């Protein structure tokens, strides 16, 4: 099958599937005339969806917007206010990047002194990507979903679907050589055709509210839903896949293998955290009994031993921030150590390790130090 014919079949099958299976998500189909307000809500959802499950984002998205209903509200929020509001989403640095983006946009809109004034939310790719924390995908998503400006983009779902359809399945280890330059070019060509054939498909009764001006946003939503529900990363539903039935995507004989991370990556309750005796250099380099025996493991993140398991420092970072959310009066280094390490005894090694974690959090603006105590 020639590429152009394959593209057209691909588009028709995705549109038909989407007409029956579209997900209802609070950041989609926003009935808001103010484009800046639409863009703000899309930006919030896109930052939250980075590395966080949709089900959790749905809950936190609504709560977050109740506290910061307008871009200006978020721009004026303190670090502590934003981090508190981000509770439950993880990867707390995203909260500050989102607030900083809001501040940047408001600073570029000198007339927007309050919620009664209009914010000049940027629409061009170069302007959006100039904002710290907004990359190509997020900028393109804002253009598609908020401003309905057709813009090709690649998220993990779209990248996976295009690759499996037009390039081929993953390798035996569930991976492939990344070639976003080609896939983005392909995504642009596919998007152009998808918009062209938008009004040709028999789907008006299923989704009567669709209109040509929404074609780009609906197309990208369709791909994301299809990747989330059918062409998933680990266990694709081949028997339900219309692309496989149409003969344009090859079903593999088995699902792609899950890359099992060592048990060391699993979060651990703070009540059982203990320091091990292995040197930090050995831990950081991933040296282990398993490796010496010839078992292949992925390089371990810097961290500490918890019993016989290695816990990455990022887990401790998250627990420190979580503790400080509930301690408005702050905690000393020793108090923090006692909370996260059951065998804390203020050794030089322990203090040095924890001091490094706190310094890293301060550098990332996730906490501050005052009078010997640490606060959000």
QUIHU-V23371 format. One record per residue. N is the residue number from 1. D_FIRST is the distance of its C-alpha to the first C-alpha in Angstrom with 1 decimal. Layout:
n: {N	N}
d_first: {D_FIRST	D_FIRST}
This chain:
n: {1	2	3	4	5	6	7	8	9	10	11	12	13	14	15	16	17	18	19	20	21	22	23	24	25	26	27	28	29	30	31	32	33	34	35	36	37	38	39	40	41	42	43	44	45	46	47	48	49	50	51	52	53	54	55	56	57	58	59	60	61	62	63	64	65	66	67	68	69	70	71	72	73	74	75	76	77	78	79	80	81	82	83	84	85	86	87	88	89	90	91	92	93	94	95	96	97	98	99	100	101	102	103	104	105	106	107	108	109	110	111	112	113	114	115	116	117	118	119	120	121	122	123	124	125	126	127	128	129	130	131	132	133	134	135	136	137	138	139	140	141	142	143	144	145	146	147	148	149	150	151	152	153	154	155	156	157	158	159	160	161	162	163	164	165	166	167	168	169	170	171	172	173	174	175	176	177	178	179	180	181	182	183	184	185	186	187	188	189	190	191	192	193	194	195	196	197	198	199	200	201	202	203	204	205	206	207	208	209	210	211	212	213	214	215	216	217	218	219	220	221	222	223	224	225	226	227	228	229	230	231	232	233	234	235	236	237	238	239	240	241	242	243	244	245	246	247	248	249	250	251	252	253	254	255	256	257	258	259	260	261	262	263	264	265	266	267	268	269	270	271	272	273	274	275	276	277	278	279	280	281	282	283	284	285	286	287	288	289	290	291	292	293	294	295	296	297	298	299	300	301	302	303	304	305	306	307	308	309	310	311	312	313	314	315	316	317	318	319	320	321	322	323	324	325	326	327	328	329	330	331	332	333	334	335	336	337	338	339	340	341	342	343	344	345	346	347	348	349	350	351	352	353	354	355	356	357	358	359	360	361	362	363	364	365	366	367	368	369	370	371	372	373	374	375	376}
d_first: {0.0	3.8	6.5	8.4	6.5	6.2	9.8	10.9	10.1	11.7	14.6	15.3	15.5	17.7	19.9	20.5	21.4	23.6	25.5	26.7	27.2	28.4	31.2	34.5	35.7	38.9	37.4	34.8	35.5	38.8	41.1	42.9	43.6	44.7	41.6	43.5	44.2	40.6	39.6	42.3	41.1	37.5	38.8	41.0	38.2	35.8	38.5	39.5	36.0	35.8	36.5	37.9	36.6	35.9	38.5	41.2	40.2	40.5	44.2	45.0	43.3	45.7	48.7	48.0	47.7	50.9	52.7	50.9	49.9	49.6	48.4	52.0	53.2	50.9	51.7	55.4	55.0	56.6	54.8	56.6	55.6	51.9	51.9	53.8	51.3	48.4	49.9	47.4	44.3	45.0	44.2	47.1	46.4	43.7	46.5	48.3	45.3	44.6	48.2	48.3	45.2	47.1	50.2	48.4	47.0	50.4	52.2	50.0	51.1	54.9	55.5	54.1	57.3	56.8	54.4	55.6	54.1	50.5	48.7	46.5	43.5	41.3	37.9	36.6	34.6	37.1	40.0	38.5	37.6	41.1	42.4	43.0	40.9	38.0	34.9	31.7	30.2	33.4	33.9	30.4	31.0	34.3	32.9	30.2	32.4	35.8	35.3	31.9	30.9	27.1	26.8	23.9	25.1	24.4	26.4	25.9	23.9	21.5	21.2	20.4	17.7	15.8	16.3	15.2	12.0	10.9	13.2	14.2	17.2	20.8	22.8	25.3	27.8	25.7	25.2	23.0	23.7	24.2	22.5	23.3	23.2	19.5	18.9	21.3	19.7	16.3	18.5	20.0	16.9	15.8	19.4	19.7	16.9	18.4	21.7	20.7	19.3	22.1	24.3	21.7	21.4	24.0	25.6	28.9	31.0	29.8	30.4	32.6	33.7	30.4	30.6	28.6	30.8	29.8	26.0	25.7	28.1	26.5	23.0	24.3	26.4	23.5	21.7	25.0	25.8	22.5	23.0	26.7	26.3	23.1	21.3	24.7	25.5	27.3	26.5	23.2	23.4	20.3	21.7	21.8	18.5	16.4	13.4	13.8	14.4	11.3	9.3	8.3	11.5	13.1	16.6	19.2	22.0	24.5	25.1	25.4	29.0	31.4	33.2	36.8	39.1	42.6	45.0	46.7	44.3	45.5	47.9	51.4	54.2	56.7	59.5	58.4	57.6	59.6	59.7	59.1	60.9	58.0	58.1	55.7	54.4	53.4	51.7	49.8	48.6	47.2	49.7	50.2	51.4	47.9	46.6	49.6	48.8	45.3	43.4	40.6	41.0	39.7	42.3	44.6	45.4	49.0	51.1	53.9	54.6	55.1	56.8	54.4	51.4	50.4	49.8	48.1	50.3	47.9	49.0	52.6	51.8	50.4	53.4	55.8	54.3	54.3	58.0	59.0	57.5	60.3	63.0	64.0	67.1	65.0	65.3	66.8	64.9	67.0	66.3	62.5	62.9	64.8	62.2	59.2	60.9	63.1	65.0	65.5	68.8	68.5	68.1	67.3	63.9	63.1	64.3	62.5	59.2	59.6	60.9	57.7	55.6	57.7	57.7	53.9	53.9	56.4	54.3	51.4	53.8	53.4	57.2	60.4	63.7	67.1	70.5	69.1	66.7	63.0	61.6	58.3}
